Structures are given as C-alpha cells and as structure tokens.
Amino acid sequence: MNQQRARIRVGVGGWTFEPWRDNFYPAGWPKDRELEYASRKLTMIEVNGTYYATQKPATFAKWRDETPDDFVFSLKAHRLATNRRVLAEAGESIGWFCGSGIAELGPKLGPVVWQFAPTKKFDAADFEAFLKLLPAAAGGVPLRHVMDVRHESFRTGEYLALARRYRVATCFTESDEYPSFADVTGDFVYTRVMRAAAGEGEGIAPAVAAQLAACARRWHEGGEPADLPRVEPAPAPAPPAPPRDVFVLFIGGDKEKAPAAAMALLREL
C-alpha cells in the first residue's frame, strides 16, 4: 500500500449483496456500478472472492479505475496457500497468488489477508517457514500481510513474538467461534467488527459508534485500548509511537446493515 500519512479506514466485505439494494444502493442503481457507489461512501472494501478464485489482472485494473484515488482494497489470499497440512510447502501457491495481477491495484492495494482454517493449529516451526515465504512486494507494489488465525492454539506469547518478528499484523475479530485477541503484532491494525444490528437505523447505536471510534483513534495514535481481550497484558504507557493505519471492517452481525454501520462510524470519526 502507498505509504503516506496513517489513516483510519472503514468498510465492509465485498460490494454485491442483494439486501443492500433495498437499504444501501439507491433504487434502480445499476448492478455494474455498485462498486463505484460503495467506494464513494466507504473508504475500503475487503475482497473475499480472491480466497476462492483467481482474478485476472484486467479485473484488478477495472476495480482500480472505478474507485476514488484514496480508496483501498484488502484482499483475501487464495485458500490454496493456507488450507494445507504443511504451510512450509505453500511457496508456489503464495507466488501464484501474489503474481496473479494484484499489483494492478497500485496504491489502492491494502493489506493481504491470509485466512487459516479453524482446525489449523499453531506449529511454531511450520508457521515461521510460512512467514518466510511471504514477499515484501508484488510487481513493485509493497505488500502488508495480515494473519487471520482461527484456532485457540494461536493464543500464545510464542505466536505473538513470531508475528512481531516478521512484522505481520494479526486480525482482531469479535467472535465467539474463533480466538479473539487484540494484541498488536504489526505496524498497522486490522479488525473485523460484528456489531451491525438490524434494529438500528444507522446500523449501530450511537454509543457503540463512539466506543469503536475511541478504539480506532487509540490504535491510530500508536497506543492500544486497555479494555479488549488479549493474550498478554496491555503494555505500559510509553512515549508516543508513530501513527498507525487502522482498518475496520463490518463483517458479520446483521450483514444487511453493515454499510450503514460503517458510514455511522466514519461520521463519528
């Protein structure tokens, strides 16, 4: 991603969801212009389709050209790289995904998310071998990596130390199904919020928007919120750290209200 001033970005997963045609997109809005509209109401989108299927370079270029200059996409890496017994053998799949044309997004390429199966346990040696395979750039475009780990065995200081050594972020997901911990391991923060509520006109209650905004600002300022679930104790107050990029995704909860919740948080920020 283009390294300029650090920002807080807020978005949703994807831009095609039929219920959004009733409560997000204007009536009669053309389906082939949904990305154009969504990218002007939000500041980022996570692309889930890249987890299941390879996209063509022309597709990434089309997404780049349809969105504003300061918009970014985060991409889920293809599952062939992560859904395997031996992660150390993922080099070919990693290279294939990173060379598939994602560099066409240019400065609009945000973090790459590596999602692991809920059954994938932490193996320090194998996971480190995987981290060593992750490239620093694709087609001359810098890459930043997020580990989306989903097994309780990752809730250890050994995993945190390994992620910090390789400067990769760890996705903090509000979830009762997967391990949920907010320990910062990279130089940016990537979080999935599951609080969009169908009963709220703006997707989230004002108090929730204020709480989320306070967390995002604290991360952005280089600190860490003290009231979130963690593996290790919150660090003691320290001299101000460099500002961080923060990526907040409304994914889960009542999905039909995700765009409204994202826009409510952007207004609060």
Buried (B, 14 or more C-beta within 10 A) or exposed (E): BEEEEBBBBBBBBBBEBEEBBEEBBEEEBEEEEBBBBBBEBBBBBBBBBBBEEEBEBEBBBBBBEBBEEBBBBBBBBBBBBBBBEEBBEBBEBBBBBBEBBBBBBBBBBBBBBBBBEEEBEBBEEBBBBBBEBBEEEBBEBEBBBBBBBBBEEBBBEEBBEBBBEBBBBBBBBBEEEBBBBBBBBBBBBBBBBBBBBEEBEBBBBEEBBEBBBEBBBBBBBBBBBEEBEBBEEBEEEEEEEEBBBBBBBBBBBBBBBBBBBBBBBBEBB
